[in-house]
Amino acid sequence: MRMDKFLKLSRLIRRRTVAREITSIGAVRINGRPSKPASEVRAGDVVDIAYPYRVLTLEVLCAEEAVLKKTSPDDAYRIIEERRVEPTEKPW
């Protein structure tokens, strides 16, 4: 599944256009590498998302569109780490 679609369906980001923008600026990484909106996400991948005041690290548990539409978004991922960052700090 595409990264922007995964972020939307798992409700980590509310709109797909915002998910596209955040991945385009380099605020999302898959397995330590910068992601693009069209990057493929698979179960077992580790995703880092840099929000304005926090960085969220999670493991993808399910990346199937049909399953994500029918189940709770909590079934899509497991949070590994969440840390606060200063507004002036650039996580990467």
C-alpha positions as a printed Julia matrix, in Angstrom:
92×3 Matrix{Float64}:
   0.0    0.0    0.0
   1.16   3.54  -0.69
   2.52   5.49   2.28
   0.07   8.39   1.92
  -2.88   6.01   1.8
  -1.61   4.04   4.82
  -1.27   7.23   6.88
  -4.85   8.2    6.0
  -6.48   4.79   6.55
  -4.65   4.2    9.82
  -5.78   7.68  10.92
  -2.29   8.86  11.76
  -3.02  11.84   9.5
  -6.57  13.02   8.75
  -6.34  13.87   5.07
  -4.52  12.13   2.25
  -3.36  15.45   0.78
  -1.72  16.31   4.11
  -0.16  12.84   4.16
   1.28  13.52   0.69
   2.68  16.86   1.8
   4.28  15.54   4.99
   5.97  12.68   3.14
   7.12  15.0    0.34
   8.94  17.3    2.78
  10.83  14.35   4.32
   8.99  14.06   7.64
   8.26  10.34   7.17
  10.78   7.51   7.02
  10.4    3.8    6.32
  13.04   1.58   7.92
  15.3    4.61   8.4
  15.09   5.81   4.79
  13.21   8.91   3.6
   9.79   8.07   2.19
   7.82   9.42  -0.75
   4.01   9.43  -0.97
   4.09   6.47  -3.36
   6.56   4.39  -1.3
   5.27   0.9   -0.55
   4.45   0.05   3.06
   4.42  -3.59   4.16
   3.68  -5.38   7.4
   6.8   -5.41   9.55
   8.14  -2.05   8.34
   9.21   0.51  10.94
   7.87   3.99  10.18
   9.05   7.26  11.77
   6.74  10.27  11.52
   7.96  13.74  12.55
   5.03  15.84  13.72
   5.67  19.48  14.77
   6.13  18.65  18.49
   6.8   14.91  18.54
   8.34  12.03  16.64
   6.37   8.8   16.49
   8.03   5.46  15.73
   5.73   2.59  14.91
   5.69  -0.91  13.47
   3.24  -1.64  10.66
   1.07  -4.63  11.56
  -1.3   -4.57   8.59
  -0.96  -2.79   5.25
  -3.94  -4.23   3.38
  -6.48  -1.63   2.29
  -9.57  -3.85   2.58
  -8.65  -4.9    6.12
  -7.88  -1.35   7.27
 -11.22  -0.06   6.01
 -13.11  -2.68   8.04
 -11.12  -2.76  11.29
 -10.01  -0.33  13.93
  -7.0    1.86  13.04
  -5.28   0.54  16.17
  -4.94  -2.82  14.41
  -2.82  -1.23  11.66
   0.23  -0.39  13.77
   1.98  -0.74  17.13
   3.7    2.27  18.68
   7.34   1.57  19.49
   8.37   5.01  20.72
   6.97   8.5   21.05
   9.22  11.38  21.98
   8.76  15.11  22.33
  10.85  17.54  20.31
  11.31  21.28  20.58
   9.62  23.37  17.87
  13.01  24.69  16.73
  14.56  21.21  16.59
  14.67  19.45  13.23
  14.43  15.69  13.88
  16.14  14.93  10.53
